[in-house]
Amino acid sequence: MTIETFELLRPTSLVEASKLLLKYGEDARPIAGGTTLVILMKQRAVHFPYLVDLQEIPDLDQISVEGGWVRIGAMVTHRRVECSPDIQRSLPVLAEACGKVGNIRVRETASVGGNLAHADYRLDPPPALLILGADLVLFGPNGFRTVAIKNFYRGMYETALEPAEILVEVKIPPMPEGSQAAYLKYSSLSANDWPCLGVAALLSLKNGLCHELRLGLSGLAGTPLLIRGLDFVRGQLLTDRLIEDVSKVVNEQISPMSDLRGSEWYKRQMAGVFVQRAIREAEQRLST
Ligand SMILES: Cc1cc2nc3c(=O)[nH]c(=O)nc-3n(C[C@H](O)[C@H](O)[C@H](O)COP(=O)(O)OP(=O)(O)OC[C@H]3O[C@@H](n4cnc5c(N)ncnc54)[C@H](O)[C@@H]3O)c2cc1C
């Protein structure tokens, strides 16, 4: 596979990068690790005469913890998130989800920002970031703004990013007190393939009864999904019957597409199975 000629622009600040994106408009795109963009360009699915390389912009590759919030620069790779002691300690479900992306070569190169901005419908990190209530910091011609990840996805491959805007960092609040979370990936083709579907569950209990349940899903709609309307579990025992009721709520909100990883019917069945397993896994982690 060959690639059509393009010019690689190497800005050294966010302001410069955004100006270049504004100047070249539809002819330009940011490039981070290039794991998606270069493949698409080699396949001639897309062509951009100008690529705006984000690697020289300072501080986009930092992980930091401030006031309990974890901040992950857009250029941080999945492998660094997976292996970060700070993240393993405070947001283990995110390390778990990033550790399930593709294979180690992809994780060493692919950036968290590239994953989110690409907005494929079957990615591993978004469900974990949805249940964690992450905020995304964007920079563009009008300066910085923050968008909650639940409002970031607008459709398949469509996000809230405006022209010439760059995803700068992901900010994640501390997990709710007494909660545990789990991310389960189901690959129907091979172990390190893209997910057929992914389910992240966050659970907290009070006096042995459910206090809070959050579910984030991937591969089950045109965008990653945060399931709405789970408040009814509060104060109830976490029985199989209750989980069945939760699965019904999930089934009403998903709209899986048939693709080579499974039919719509199959994905609905598997969604029920993996929702149940993810909730039980989070419960198990609460007791250990
Ligand atoms: C073999 C293979 C297997 C994979 N398996 C999985 C998997 O199992 N699970 C999974 O979740 N993903 C998987 N992926 C996808 C992978 O996660 C993405 O390719 C990767 O995260 C994209 O990051 P990147 O840094 O390479 O982005 P790039 O390829 O550089 O860019 C991707 C897109 O995002 C835009 N972009 C990048 N950074 C920014 C930014 N900071 N601001 C605004 N726009 C930006 C680019 O313009 C481009 O449109 C796989 C990819 C490959 C090649």
Ligand as a Chemical Component Dictionary entry (heavy atoms), coordinates in Angstrom:
data_LIG
# 
_chem_comp.id                   LIG 
_chem_comp.type                 NON-POLYMER 
_chem_comp.pdbx_formal_charge   0 
_chem_comp.three_letter_code    LIG 
# 
loop_
_chem_comp_atom.comp_id 
_chem_comp_atom.atom_id 
_chem_comp_atom.alt_atom_id 
_chem_comp_atom.type_symbol 
_chem_comp_atom.charge 
_chem_comp_atom.model_Cartn_x 
_chem_comp_atom.model_Cartn_y 
_chem_comp_atom.model_Cartn_z 
_chem_comp_atom.pdbx_ordinal 
LIG C1  C1  C 0 -4.289  -3.047 14.338 1  
LIG C2  C2  C 0 -5.167  -2.124 15.167 2  
LIG C3  C3  C 0 -5.951  -2.675 16.188 3  
LIG C4  C4  C 0 -6.756  -1.853 16.965 4  
LIG N1  N1  N 0 -7.505  -2.420 17.962 5  
LIG C5  C5  C 0 -8.223  -1.609 18.781 6  
LIG C6  C6  C 0 -8.936  -2.154 19.890 7  
LIG O1  O1  O 0 -8.947  -3.350 20.149 8  
LIG N2  N2  N 0 -9.609  -1.288 20.685 9  
LIG C7  C7  C 0 -9.615  0.068  20.459 10 
LIG O2  O2  O 0 -10.203 0.811  21.236 11 
LIG N3  N3  N 0 -8.956  0.593  19.399 12 
LIG C8  C8  C 0 -8.269  -0.201 18.564 13 
LIG N4  N4  N 0 -7.588  0.344  17.524 14 
LIG C9  C9  C 0 -7.756  1.770  17.232 15 
LIG C10 C10 C 0 -6.761  2.603  17.970 16 
LIG O3  O3  O 0 -7.198  2.758  19.294 17 
LIG C11 C11 C 0 -6.700  3.935  17.255 18 
LIG O4  O4  O 0 -6.123  3.683  15.998 19 
LIG C12 C12 C 0 -5.859  4.912  17.979 20 
LIG O5  O5  O 0 -6.272  5.124  19.291 21 
LIG C13 C13 C 0 -5.809  6.243  17.287 22 
LIG O6  O6  O 0 -4.811  6.994  17.947 23 
LIG P1  P1  P 0 -3.641  7.655  17.125 24 
LIG O7  O7  O 0 -2.850  8.434  18.100 25 
LIG O8  O8  O 0 -2.887  6.661  16.322 26 
LIG O9  O9  O 0 -4.500  8.615  16.192 27 
LIG P2  P2  P 0 -4.278  9.057  14.679 28 
LIG O10 O10 O 0 -4.354  7.875  13.774 29 
LIG O11 O11 O 0 -3.082  9.925  14.580 30 
LIG O12 O12 O 0 -5.583  9.958  14.500 31 
LIG C14 C14 C 0 -6.871  9.386  14.525 32 
LIG C15 C15 C 0 -7.923  10.472 14.252 33 
LIG O13 O13 O 0 -7.997  11.354 15.374 34 
LIG C16 C16 C 0 -7.643  12.694 15.001 35 
LIG N5  N5  N 0 -6.833  13.197 16.117 36 
LIG C17 C17 C 0 -5.773  12.589 16.687 37 
LIG N6  N6  N 0 -5.378  13.276 17.774 38 
LIG C18 C18 C 0 -6.204  14.340 17.880 39 
LIG C19 C19 C 0 -6.307  15.411 18.822 40 
LIG N7  N7  N 0 -5.496  15.507 19.889 41 
LIG N8  N8  N 0 -7.277  16.346 18.628 42 
LIG C20 C20 C 0 -8.124  16.240 17.577 43 
LIG N9  N9  N 0 -8.085  15.240 16.665 44 
LIG C21 C21 C 0 -7.139  14.297 16.824 45 
LIG C22 C22 C 0 -6.884  12.566 13.683 46 
LIG O14 O14 O 0 -7.013  13.727 12.882 47 
LIG C23 C23 C 0 -7.576  11.367 13.063 48 
LIG O15 O15 O 0 -8.801  11.767 12.471 49 
LIG C24 C24 C 0 -6.777  -0.451 16.730 50 
LIG C25 C25 C 0 -5.981  0.100  15.702 51 
LIG C26 C26 C 0 -5.184  -0.711 14.933 52 
LIG C27 C27 C 0 -4.345  -0.104 13.846 53 
# 
loop_
_chem_comp_bond.comp_id 
_chem_comp_bond.atom_id_1 
_chem_comp_bond.atom_id_2 
_chem_comp_bond.value_order 
_chem_comp_bond.pdbx_ordinal 
LIG C1  C2  SING 1  
LIG C2  C3  SING 2  
LIG C2  C26 DOUB 3  
LIG C3  C4  DOUB 4  
LIG C4  N1  SING 5  
LIG C4  C24 SING 6  
LIG N1  C5  DOUB 7  
LIG C5  C6  SING 8  
LIG C5  C8  SING 9  
LIG C6  O1  DOUB 10 
LIG C6  N2  SING 11 
LIG N2  C7  SING 12 
LIG C7  O2  DOUB 13 
LIG C7  N3  SING 14 
LIG N3  C8  DOUB 15 
LIG C8  N4  SING 16 
LIG N4  C9  SING 17 
LIG N4  C24 SING 18 
LIG C9  C10 SING 19 
LIG C10 O3  SING 20 
LIG C10 C11 SING 21 
LIG C11 O4  SING 22 
LIG C11 C12 SING 23 
LIG C12 O5  SING 24 
LIG C12 C13 SING 25 
LIG C13 O6  SING 26 
LIG O6  P1  SING 27 
LIG P1  O7  DOUB 28 
LIG P1  O8  SING 29 
LIG P1  O9  SING 30 
LIG O9  P2  SING 31 
LIG P2  O10 DOUB 32 
LIG P2  O11 SING 33 
LIG P2  O12 SING 34 
LIG O12 C14 SING 35 
LIG C14 C15 SING 36 
LIG C15 O13 SING 37 
LIG C15 C23 SING 38 
LIG O13 C16 SING 39 
LIG C16 N5  SING 40 
LIG C16 C22 SING 41 
LIG N5  C17 SING 42 
LIG N5  C21 SING 43 
LIG C17 N6  DOUB 44 
LIG N6  C18 SING 45 
LIG C18 C19 SING 46 
LIG C18 C21 DOUB 47 
LIG C19 N7  SING 48 
LIG C19 N8  DOUB 49 
LIG N8  C20 SING 50 
LIG C20 N9  DOUB 51 
LIG N9  C21 SING 52 
LIG C22 O14 SING 53 
LIG C22 C23 SING 54 
LIG C23 O15 SING 55 
LIG C24 C25 DOUB 56 
LIG C25 C26 SING 57 
LIG C26 C27 SING 58 
# 
